[in-house]
């Protein structure tokens, strides 16, 4: 049997725009989790967490960070359930917002110990840019 022929005949399915966006937001969320986890390996980080000498050193800062980091998982749900017009708008809005945040993080993390952060931030920027492009090109009704 010709293996090449079998590969050419594989059926491909159109993936709904909502599912594409939800999975892209899932990838962004996972990158945030990995970045925060890997940050624990930076020398002195856990000591700063224990002593309170860190960026999120107040209840309001922790709440603000929680709200900010709840947006990508929320976008997973909203990408599936919202009507197309508002769905498209929010994906473009938050896609641009998180792209800019991640580019800021990438440029402010240029140290040897935070090179993983730069990599993840650039990767997330690419993913959120893809989100914006896909949402912008949301298929029109026939």
Order of alpha helices (4+ residues) and beta strands (2+ residues): alpha-alpha-alpha-alpha-alpha-alpha
